């Protein structure tokens, strides 16, 4: 396979300067990252919301990867290893969310916690975006001790953020990744350039395995076919392209679809909604 684009590893991005606790349960952070960088694998004892103000990032966990354009946010539970690839230069906002011992989620009832024990892609409402942008992003330090009024404001904003998170619609968007090293290398190559080939045979030749072997590994490792899995990759890529405000016809052409109608049919099959609703 072609050599991967060289990037500079960074991070973790100073998490010790933004540690949430019972007094400051939500801490906001802003980082400007370029495609020349990637954030190395790490984890932390609090939950995190990742939201791209501009640009697109790809966040990878052990068994999956997620594209995060400005129209979506990603919930990362406490203790989950994750790394970050910058797809397009990004102004990245992250919220560190305090999780009391034994609890998970944005202050949800225990009966609802199970859904928040895994990564979740969420729609970003205008209100949620405005609240995140309004939060103080200064790090801990001698010069940034919050006064009583500032602390009260942060808590009020944080309470509204949690309320919006509880109301946010989850999106069926995410790409599963295998544990088999050979298949994982193939999958990561597809993620980097999903339109390089259109068939399993061509991708299998790149990997040095037979198409039959690769097809079997997809069924065993991911419980799906290569075609179905690649459609999820293309859907994630389409979401990133839609963040640039490209028309649907241009997105369909860039992803290799013969017509906008063929692309629309794929989106409907994958998420149960047409592009006009999904790519808001």
N, C-alpha and C positions, 0 to 999 in steps of 0.2 A: 504494500500500500504506500501511497505518497507520504513523505515525511510530514509530521505535524508542524503547524505553525509554532514558532518559538515564542514563548512568553516568559515574563519574569514572575516568579512566585512571590507573593506578599501575604502578610497576615499570620495568624488571625489579626483582625483589624482592631487592636487595642481594646478588647472587651473589658479589661480590668478598669477602664476609665468610664464605663457605662453600666456598672453592675446594678441591676434593679433589686429592690428589697421592699419590705412592708411599708416603709415610709415613702419611698419613690418607686411604686410598682411598675411603672412603664418608663423606660429611658429611650430617647430617640438619638439617632446617630446619622450623620451624613458623610458619605465618602464619594469622591469623584474618581472613577476608575476607567482605564482605557483598555482597548483590546490587546495591548501589549502586556497586560497583567493577568494573573489568576490568583485567587485566594485559596491557599492550601487547605487541605482537609483538617477539620477541627470540630469541636463540640463545646457546649457550655451548659451549666446547670439550670438555665432558664430557657423559656420558650422564646422564639424570635419570629417576627413578621418581617419579611423582605419585600420591599416595594421599590420599583424603579421609577424615579421622578422623570427621567429621560433615559433613552437607550434601552437595551435589552440585555439581560443576564441569564445564564443557564446555571442552575443549582443542581448539583448531583449528590445523591445519597447512595447508600450501599446497593439498593435494589431498584433505583429509578433516577430519572432526571426530569427537570422541569424548566421550561422557558418562562421568564417573567418579564413581560412588557409592561408599559405604564398602566394598562387597563386591568391588570391582575396583581394580586399579592399572594405570597406563599407563607403559610404557617409551618414552622419547623418546631416540633416538640422538643422539650428539654432532653439533653443527652444524646441527640441524634447527630452522628458524624455527617458533615457536609462540606463540599468544596464549591467554589464559584468560578465560572468562566465568563468573561465579558464578551458577549456577542457583538454589541455595539457600544461605543463609549457611553458610560452611564453615570448619572447622578443617583446614587443608591441611598435610599433611606431604609434603616433597619430600626425596629422597635424591639427592645429587650423586655420581656414580660415576666414579672415575678410569678413563680408557681409555688404556692404553699406546699409544705411536705405532704406527699401523697395525692396531690390534686393535679389535674391537667385541664387545659383549655382556658378561655377568657372568662373565668368566673361563671361557668355553666353548672347546672345541677349535675350531680354525680351520674345520673342516668344518661346524660348526654356526653360524658367525658370520653367514651370509647372512640368517637369520631375524631377527637382532637389528640389522640395518642399516635397519630400518623400524620405525615405531611398532607396538607390540603391546599389546593389552589382556590382562591376566592376572588369574586368580582370586587372591584374597588368603586364604591359609590363616590359621588362628588363630595359628599360630606366627610367620608372617611379620608379622602385625599386631603381636603382642607384641614382637617384636624391634625393629620400627620405633619403637614407642612408648618402648622402653627406651633408644634412642640419644640422646646428648647433643645438644641443639639450640642450644647457646650459640654465638654468632658469634665469629670471630677478634677479638682485642683484647688489650690489656695485662692485663685482669683475667680472662682465660679461657684461660690457657696450661694445657694438660693436663699433669698429673703422669704419671710412668711407669706407675702402676697404672691411671689413667684411660685412658691411651693404649692399653694392652694390652686393657682391657675394650672400648674402641671397636673395635679391630681384630678381636677375637673375635666381637663382635656383628655386625660387618660381614661377616666370613667366613660366618657363618650366614645372613645376609640374602642373600648371593650364592648360597648353596646352595639356599635356598628359591626364589629367582627362577629358577634353572635347572630346578627341579622344578615350577614353577607352570604350571598348565594355561592355554594361550592360549584366548581366547574370540573367537568370530567376531562381533565387535561394533565397529562403526565406520561412519560414513556418508561416502561419497565426495562430494567437492565439485568443481564444474566450474571451468574457467578463463574461460568466456564470462561477461562481466559481467552481462548481463541474466538469464541462467539462474542465476548465483550469487546474485543478489539474491532471486530467487524461492525458491531452496533455503534461503537464510538465513531468509526469512520463514516457511517451513514449519517449520524448526527451532525458531523462536521460539514458534510457535503451531500445532502440526501438526493440530489438530482444527478450525481455523477453517473450512476447506472440506474436503469429502470427495471432490471430483472434480477431474480435471485441468482441465476447462473453467472451473471457478470460479477456480482458481489462475491460469490463463492470463489471465483477464479482469483480475485484479489487476495482472498484470505488463504489460498492454498489448499482449500478443502473442496470436496465435491458438493454440488447443490443438494444431493440427497442427505449428506451428513449435516449440512447447515440447517436444512428443513427439519430434520429429526431433533437437532439441538434446540431449535425454536420451540418445538412442541414440548420437549422435555423440560427446558429451563423456564420458558415464559408462558407456556400453555396457550400459544397462539401461532398463527402462520406468519411468515415473513411479510406477506402482502398486508395483513392486518396491522402488524407492528409498524411497518413503514408508513402506513396511513396516519398513524398517531404522530410520527415524526414530522410528516408533511403538514399536519394540522397545527402542530406547535410552531413550525417554521412560518406558516401562513399567518398565525397570530402575531408573530414578530414583524412580518412585513406589513400587516394591517396597522401596526403602531406607527408606521411611517406615513399613514394616510394614503397608501397606494390604492387605486381602484381595484375591484375584484378581478377584472379582466387581466390586469397586469400581474396580479398575484397568481392567478391560475396559470398564465403563460410561464412565469418564472419557475413554478413548481412542476412544469412539464405536462400540464393538462391540455388536451386538444381544444377545449372550449370552456368558457365560464360555466356552462350548464353541467359539464362533467365534474368540475370542481365543486359546484354547489351540491351535487348529488353525494359526493364523498363527505362533505361537511354534515349534511343531513343524516347520513348513515352513522357517522361517528358520534355526533353530539345531540342528535334529535332536533336540531334547529338550523335554519338557513343561515348563510354567512351574514346577512343583514342584521340578524339578532345576536349571533355569537360574537362577531367582531365589533362590539360596541366600544 
